[in-house]
Amino acid sequence: MDVVDDEKKMLVLVKRWSDTTEARIIFHFSSEQGSMPVPISEGRWLKAMDSAEKQWQGPGSRVAAEIESQGELTFIRPPYSVLVLTRERSIL
């Protein structure tokens, strides 16, 4: 597991993986909406949970259910939100 924080953007990125899967958890602690580029490994990622969704009483998610990354993605995050992305790892 790796944890990277950016105090200026009020962002914490958690990278977690096993032999077969990866997860990225993006915590946004700012009281204001923010746009942020985040390093995300290349490949197809699935949104596992987004606290911005209406079911969590958020304003509505702006993140697609499936995302293709080329190594970095930019997210527009509402205040005090968390986003969880997962993907299967290719085993060589």
C-alpha positions in Angstrom: 0.0 0.0 0.0 1.2 3.5 -0.8 -0.3 6.7 0.5 0.4 10.1 -1.1 -0.9 13.4 0.3 -1.1 16.8 -1.3 -1.8 19.4 1.4 -2.1 22.2 -1.0 -5.0 20.4 -2.9 -6.2 18.8 0.3 -6.0 15.4 -1.4 -5.0 12.0 -0.2 -4.4 9.1 -2.7 -4.3 5.6 -1.4 -2.9 2.9 -3.7 -3.6 -0.7 -2.7 -3.0 -3.9 -4.7 -2.8 -7.6 -4.6 -1.6 -10.2 -7.2 -4.9 -9.9 -9.1 -6.5 -6.5 -8.3 -5.7 -2.8 -7.7 -7.6 -0.1 -6.0 -7.2 3.7 -5.8 -9.0 5.7 -3.1 -9.1 9.4 -3.6 -10.0 11.5 -0.5 -10.8 15.2 -1.1 -10.8 17.1 2.2 -11.4 20.6 0.8 -14.6 22.6 1.6 -14.6 23.6 -2.0 -15.0 21.7 -5.3 -11.6 21.0 -6.9 -10.2 19.8 -10.2 -7.3 17.5 -9.7 -5.0 15.4 -12.0 -4.3 12.0 -10.3 -1.8 9.4 -11.4 -3.8 6.3 -12.2 -2.1 3.3 -13.8 -2.9 2.7 -17.5 -5.9 0.5 -18.2 -9.6 0.1 -17.6 -10.9 1.1 -14.1 -14.3 0.6 -12.6 -15.9 3.0 -10.2 -16.6 1.0 -7.0 -17.9 3.9 -4.9 -18.3 7.6 -5.2 -19.6 9.6 -2.2 -20.8 12.3 -4.6 -23.6 10.0 -5.8 -27.1 10.8 -4.8 -27.5 7.6 -2.8 -24.9 9.0 -0.4 -26.7 12.4 -0.4 -24.1 13.9 -2.7 -24.6 16.3 -5.6 -24.3 13.6 -8.2 -21.3 11.8 -9.6 -19.3 13.2 -12.5 -17.3 10.0 -12.8 -18.3 7.4 -15.4 -18.8 3.8 -14.2 -15.9 2.7 -16.4 -12.8 4.8 -17.1 -9.9 4.2 -19.4 -6.6 5.7 -18.1 -3.5 6.6 -20.0 -1.5 7.1 -16.8 -3.3 10.1 -15.4 -6.9 11.2 -15.0 -8.4 14.5 -14.0 -11.3 14.4 -11.6 -13.6 17.3 -10.6 -14.4 16.4 -6.9 -17.1 18.0 -4.7 -16.1 19.1 -1.2 -15.4 16.4 1.4 -15.7 13.4 -1.0 -14.1 10.0 -1.6 -13.8 8.0 -4.8 -12.9 4.3 -5.0 -11.7 2.8 -8.3 -10.7 -0.8 -8.9 -9.3 -2.9 -11.7 -8.0 -6.4 -12.5 -4.3 -6.6 -12.8 -2.8 -8.3 -15.8 -0.5 -11.1 -14.7 2.5 -11.7 -17.0 
